Amino acid sequence: MAGTPDPSCHSDNAAHSGHSGHSGHSGHGPRGKFYHQYPKMPVVITAQHEGRKNAMVVARHTVVSSDPATYGISISSTDSFTYQMILKSREFGVNFLPFEQAALVDALGSSKGRDVDKFQKFNLAVKQPEQTSVPILDVAYAAYECKLLSETEYGRSRWLLGEIVAMHALPGIRAEEGVLDMGQVNPLLYLGEQRYLAPDKDTLKYVPR
Ligand SMILES: Cc1cc2nc3c(=O)[nH]c(=O)nc-3n(C[C@H](O)[C@H](O)[C@H](O)COP(=O)(O)O)c2cc1C
């Protein structure tokens, strides 16, 4: 996938493998790259297995349920070293980095853990995890520790669902009602094709009900 920063944008809606529980999709949908649903917030997925740490980036991720707290991530190729480590360790970390770390995010998402020790190369400092062994990145303003619950196959892609077993956040990043305080943190957004941006705080609008 050299030269293609987000292989996730290749459509993965080909025929399902059987254990997804879905039915009826024949795999005739659109293919190739489509970015209409962007901007998205790219996150750094971390893993550790037998002392080796690794990190990749995914733009395709979400909370799936809040009670129980579960998190899903989409990995577009089983070649991913992070994916292979997650399968072995049954754990992964979700790290939220600010706009100021766009270059690091792009570097982590365009290099392969099989070829390079990204923690060494990018000098990544870590914090102690609480419930797992996943690396919690020092540069993250928030991070979740997840234990793998299930893996679903969609063509070459894998949807990994984890239970969130611990949460980390810098103090002071949340404002009223628990939402991110945009005066304290500058979330990172991704438009596709190596284009990063930050939300414009001046457009923040509260809609009273
Ligand atoms: C902004 C950005 C978003 C990305 N989103 C995804 C994604 O959603 N799913 C995916 O599998 N790969 C995605 N990638 C690509 C992986 O991070 C990339 O293939 C990485 O090199 C895998 O590393 P590994 O082999 O060490 O696991 C993204 C890359 C970037 C830069």
The ligand as an ORCA input file, in Angstrom:
! r2SCAN-3c Opt
* xyz 0 1
  C      -4.895      9.226      8.838
  C      -4.804      7.744      8.605
  C      -5.940      6.960      8.759
  C      -5.869      5.572      8.577
  N      -6.999      4.811      8.776
  C      -6.929      3.472      8.704
  C      -8.061      2.662      9.031
  O      -9.148      3.145      9.377
  N      -7.899      1.300      8.953
  C      -6.709      0.718      8.583
  O      -6.601     -0.497      8.535
  N      -5.626      1.471      8.280
  C      -5.695      2.821      8.339
  N      -4.592      3.581      8.084
  C      -3.343      2.911      7.642
  C      -2.567      2.176      8.750
  O      -2.371      3.004      9.880
  C      -1.243      1.697      8.128
  O      -1.522      0.669      7.212
  C      -0.166      1.300      9.108
  O       1.068      1.402      8.422
  C      -0.290     -0.113      9.659
  O       0.812     -0.329     10.499
  P       1.229     -1.758     11.104
  O       1.521     -2.678      9.947
  O       2.438     -1.467     11.923
  O       0.045     -2.248     11.901
  C      -4.639      4.971      8.234
  C      -3.491      5.767      8.076
  C      -3.575      7.142      8.267
  C      -2.343      7.974      8.109
*
